[in-house]
Amino acid sequence: MLLCLVMAFSGCEKDDICVDEVTPQLVVEFYDISNPTVLKNVVNLKVTADGMTDALNTFNGVSKIRLPLKTNEDITRYRLLLNSNSSTAFNEDILEFNYTRENVYVSRACGFKTVFELNNTNGIFLSDIATPDGLWIQDTNLQTNSIVTENEVHLKIYF
């Protein structure tokens, strides 16, 4: 009996809980364009994956968000609608992320996670919707091309 218990527990790994070893999301932080060192909260920012009708999320009063990248394609496109609850003052921009993917083995218990490398030349593409109303995103600053962890900011957006 004791031998069975020892053998049952010897197959476990000490990292069976995979909290920090999951596919990372892209971390975006927002800044004030008139004072680029000051964080700025978004107001009713509705984020929708391109081609979808339901919003991924609506962010309000935060300066940092996380966006998942597609693990089965090399492009993820989001529609970012600022002031989404207003019928007249809303503004929608499109952010496209171009990257390569690599599946990395984590452990037997956790399996694989996908890490992303944004392309050097066209990793981020910013555009307006079909009916241009001017970009609300006035500038972007890519902090790192490698999306391996969520412990750092990957992209700064200035508005």
N, C-alpha and C positions, 0 to 999 in steps of 0.2 A: 504494500500500500504506500509506504513512504517513498519507495522508488518511483512509483507512478506520479506522485506529487512533484518530486524533484524534476522528472522528465517533462512534465506539463509546463512548469514554470521556466525551465531552461530555454524553451523556444521563444520566450518573450524578449523583446528588446526594450532597453530603458527609455527609448524615445517613442513609445507607442502612441503617445498623445501628440498630434501633429498640428498644434496651434500655430506655430511660427513657420512651418514648412509647407505652406500652401501657395498656389499660384498668386503672385502679387498683383495688386491693382495699381494703376497709374495714380500717383498722388499729385494733385494740383493745388496750388496756393494762389490766392488773389491779392493784388496790391493796388494801391492808389497811384494812378498814372501821374498825378501832379506832385506826389511825394513818394518815389519808388521804394523807399525803405519801410513804408508804413503799410501794414496789412489792411485790407479792406473787405468788409463783409458783403456778400452777395445778397440781393433782395429778390426772393421768389424766383430763383434760378431753376428752371425746369429743364432737365437733361433727358433727351430721348435718343435712343440708338437710331441711326438712319434706317428708314424702311419700316419702323415700328410706329404704332399709334399710341401705345401706352408709355408714359414717362418711366424712365429708370428710377428717377427720384426728383423731388423738388426740394431744393436747399434754400434755407432762409436764415439769415443772420449768422452765417459761418464764413470763415476765410479759407477753409481747406476742405477739399472733397476728394473722394477716391472714385476712379472710373475703371471698370474692368475692360480688359482688352480681349478680343476674340482669340481663343486658343486653337481654332480650326481654320483661320484665315490670316493673311498677312496685312490686312487693312481693317481698321475700326473707325467708323465715322459717327460723330455725335452732333446733334442739333442742340445748341445751348440757347434757351429762350430766357432772357433777363426781363424781370418785371412781368412774369407770366400771368399774373392775376389782373393786369391792367388791359383794358380794351384799346387803349390808344398809345400808351408809353412803352409797350413791349418792343424788344429788339432781338432778332434771332441770328446767330452766327453758326457756322459749321466748322468743327475741328476734325481733321482727318489725321489719323496716326498710321504711318507706314513702318513696318518692322519685320524682323525675322524672328522665328520662334525656335526654342530648343527645349525639349523635354529632358529634365534632369532627374535622375534617380535620387530619392530622398532616403528611403529605408524600406524594408520589407513591409512594415506596418503602414507607412504613409504612402508608399507607391511613388509616383512621379509628380512633379510640378512643372509648369511651363514658365520659362523666363523669356524676356523679350529684349531685343536690341533694336532701338529706333534707327532707321537708316540715316546715314550722315548727311546726305544731300536733300532728302525730302521726308524726313522723319515726322514733321508736323506741317500740315497745310491748313491755313485759315482762309475761309471764304464766307461770303454773305449768302443769304437765301436768294431764291430766284428773283424776287422783287426787292432790289437793294434799298435798304434804309440806312445804310452806313454801318460800319462795324462798331459794336460796343466794345469788343476786345480790341484795344488799341496797340498792344504789343505783347509778345510772348518771349520767354527766356527759358530755353531748355537747360536744365541743371545737369542732367546726365542722360546718355543714350541707353544705358543699361537699366532695365526694370527687373531687379532681382529680389528686392525687398520693399516693404512699405514703411521702412524706418527713416526714409528721407524724402524730400520733396523732389519730384522729377521735372515738374513744369511750373513756372511762374507766369501768371496772366495779369496784365496791367490794364485797368479800365478806369 
